[in-house]
Every structure is written in C-alpha cells, then in structure tokens.
Amino acid sequence: MFQQSNRPPASQPPQKLYEGKAKILYTTDDPLVLLSHFKDDATAFNAQKRGRIEGKGTINCRISAALFELLEANGVPTHFIDCPEAGQMRVRAVAIVPIEVVVRNIAAGSLCRQTGIPAGTVIPDPLVEYYYKNDDLGDPLLTRDRLFLMNLATPQQLDRMHSLALQINRVLQEFFTRCNITLVDFKLEFGCDRRDGSLLLADEISPDTCRLWDSDRADPQARILDKDRFRHDLGNIEAAYEQVQARVLAQFAGPPSDGNGTN
C-alpha cells in the first residue's frame, strides 16, 4: 500500500511555488522536496470548460500514490515520496520537461477527430505521441524533428521517455486488467531530478490523465470511468472516480499474486 508519512510538521510555513489546473505546489524544509496539493477543480478543452468534482483531489492523490508505488516496484523511477495527509503528496523537486507523452492502446478522443479512425479501434502496437505543454498554443502535437528544433528535449531524453512510456503502459495495462478496467490511453509528464538530472516520472496518474473503461460494461457511455464524464456531461462523475479508487486500492489490499511488487 502507498506510504503514509509520519514526519513532524515543517518548521517553516510552506510557500506556494506554482498553481496549475489540478494541483498546487508548495515548498518544504527540504529544497529538493515539494508538497503537491491535489485540487477538486476540473477543467477540459484547454480550460475552456471549468467545474468542480467533489473529492477528486483526495481520490486522485490516493490513486496516483498507489500507481507510483506499483511503477517504482517495476523499475520506473518516479518523483513520489509519500502522502503526509489526504490529498497531499510529497515529491522530489524536478524541472519539468515541457512535453506531454501520450500512450494510446485504443482509438479515442483527438486521435479519432484528427485521423478519422473509428472510436474504439484497438491499436495493434501502442502509439506514443508527443504534445507541447503550452496552453497558449493549445498543446499541439509535435513531430520528433519539431521537438528538437524547439529544444524541448535532447535525443537521449526523448528516447528515455519513449522507452519508459512503453514500460509504464505494460505495467498499467496488466494491473488495470486485474481491476476489470480497460486502459484506453493516458498522458505522462517527466521531469529532471534537481539532485542529479535523472529523468523521473512526475505529475499524476489518475482518472484525470487516463481514459479508463469498465471492462464489464459494453455501453459506450456507461463504461466510462474517467474525466470524459465531465468533458461530455455524462453525470455520475464522482461515482466513477470512486469506483476506480476502490478497484485500484483493492488490488493493493489483497494478497501477493505474481511477485511483481504490486501488493
């Protein structure tokens, strides 16, 4: 199960470093450690749609912590340290690489709109895409050459992000299958550890950043367990997030099954 911190309160009041659409970052006594506060605020379509999902911050923090531990156990380095309180996560300070890495297993969303591929089409080999993390430009899809032209990452960093993305996909697909959840696609962010410059998985992994379908449901709307319920006004948003949390945490509460460090 994910780690709960027993550290004493910080001697210095935390200072807000940054506030994004889903989280607020605060300083701690250690300059190489930050406190991430997960918000209940919800946005979609590059923040053109705004709202609130009650309890989302705490739920996403718990899910992310569990999945970060799962990935760490399977050889993926992350920024996760522990959770001192509900909805809060201590993380290693990183310099975020301004690239969103998207992995797709089933066609959905922008892939269908931009290519005409029918929604729900299974992709034979996982598709890895790169988007420029820039709200003003609408987070555009980038080619590898454009990415290098813009000096967003080195060839070595991009190769490392690509290999980690595929590794993360393998681990998460296998895990979510045990949860009776289909991992359709997901977004990743990486950062360079301020201690040594190594690449770490950062941000979060949650129903905010993944498309997740209930494997036991065939109805294309009823099966949605992620932020698409908010994007498309499908209702029962909180219940969907709670369902993902319950299934994810149930896997960690159960007995070890395969020796992969997932329990």
Buried (B, 14 or more C-beta within 10 A) or exposed (E): EBBEEEEEEBEEEBEEEEEEBBBBBBBBEEEEBBBBBBBBBBBBEEEEEEEEBEBBBBBBBBBBBBBBBBBBEBEBBBBBBBBBEEBBBBBBBBEBBBBBBBBBBBBBBBBBEEEEBEEEEEBEEBBBBBBBBEEEEEBEBBEEEEBBEEEBBEEEBBEBBBEBBBBBBEBBBBBBEBBEBBBBBBBBBBBBBBEEEEBBBBBBBBBBBBBBBBBEBEEEEEBBBBBBBBBEEEEBBBEBBBBBBEBBBEBBEEEEEEEEBBB
